[in-house]
Amino acid sequence: MKWFHKQFWLSASPNETIQVFERITQSKTFKGWNAFLEKNDAIADFVFEYVWLYRSEESVRKLLNHGDFPSWLLLRFVYFGFGKHFQLGKFDSGEYYTELKLLLGPESSLRILSLATEMERDPTLKIHLLSNLDPQTWEAYFDMIDGENITLQALIGIFTSLKESEIRKILFNSPTLYMYLRMMMISGSSLSDPNSIDEKGKKLKETLAEILESIYVWEKFNLDIKAEYDLKSEKNRSPRDRNITRITKILHSVKSLISEERADVLSYLKGSAVILDHWEESLIHSSLANYARFGKFV
């Protein structure tokens, strides 16, 4: 097949490339194609060039999240994309990981996390992948590491290499990770010997506790909204027919926050499905912009 030849990737047009990605995900040759890339590093790099270039295409997302896409190849793409991100002069790794999580689904993130040795070498990537898991893949992750008997100390240790602002953004953007970490912090049962944490670990634990407490305020707000409004019915309605008081409550609750904190809170509310879709997200952002300029939402 033509996609097994280097010359194709050297001369392929955008349409040809996208069509090939679609065919690969639908054919029985996917595993053979993976094996071919494993033996041909140069061609793998050509393929990744196209994957990166057309990463917004649905066919590329399906390719990356295909069940037969091997974990080692996914990890290689992650680092390839990191290099491309830096070549563009973008040195904020958090920005790259945010984009990466839009490309990779929870199952793909879990497959990369299965590479235990590689993850131990890159705790920053590990925590960003953990933040991309959903409840089902979190359960699968705990099953996967069951033999390692994960402790609160070990989970806290993952955050060691991150700044407080990075930790805050990660937890606000991952309601599931927040939920699991808060559950472990409250129970304390997974930490058999509190004295085993060094001073740096104790300080990090205190920082995490403060961040979790600040998110908890919005968790209660989230629960109050869900108790007051039937969000399932709301989502099935057209935007014009939804109860605008829900949006108004969100606006009044975040209007006095500084911009960075407001962005984190809105990400949390969106991840918690209190902000239902892109239309509501756009309405909230435009209303807040009006408030900043004119002192009123409309």
Secondary structure as GFF3:
##gff-version 3
##sequence-region A 1 298
A	DSSP	three_ten_helix	2	4	.	.	.	ID=ss1
A	DSSP	alpha_helix	6	11	.	.	.	ID=ss2
A	DSSP	alpha_helix	14	26	.	.	.	ID=ss3
A	DSSP	alpha_helix	30	39	.	.	.	ID=ss4
A	DSSP	alpha_helix	41	53	.	.	.	ID=ss5
A	DSSP	alpha_helix	58	64	.	.	.	ID=ss6
A	DSSP	alpha_helix	71	87	.	.	.	ID=ss7
A	DSSP	alpha_helix	93	103	.	.	.	ID=ss8
A	DSSP	alpha_helix	106	113	.	.	.	ID=ss9
A	DSSP	alpha_helix	116	121	.	.	.	ID=ss10
A	DSSP	alpha_helix	123	130	.	.	.	ID=ss11
A	DSSP	alpha_helix	135	144	.	.	.	ID=ss12
A	DSSP	three_ten_helix	146	148	.	.	.	ID=ss13
A	DSSP	alpha_helix	152	157	.	.	.	ID=ss14
A	DSSP	alpha_helix	164	172	.	.	.	ID=ss15
A	DSSP	alpha_helix	175	187	.	.	.	ID=ss16
A	DSSP	three_ten_helix	194	196	.	.	.	ID=ss17
A	DSSP	alpha_helix	199	228	.	.	.	ID=ss18
A	DSSP	alpha_helix	231	236	.	.	.	ID=ss19
A	DSSP	three_ten_helix	239	241	.	.	.	ID=ss20
A	DSSP	alpha_helix	244	254	.	.	.	ID=ss21
A	DSSP	alpha_helix	259	271	.	.	.	ID=ss22
A	DSSP	alpha_helix	278	294	.	.	.	ID=ss23
###
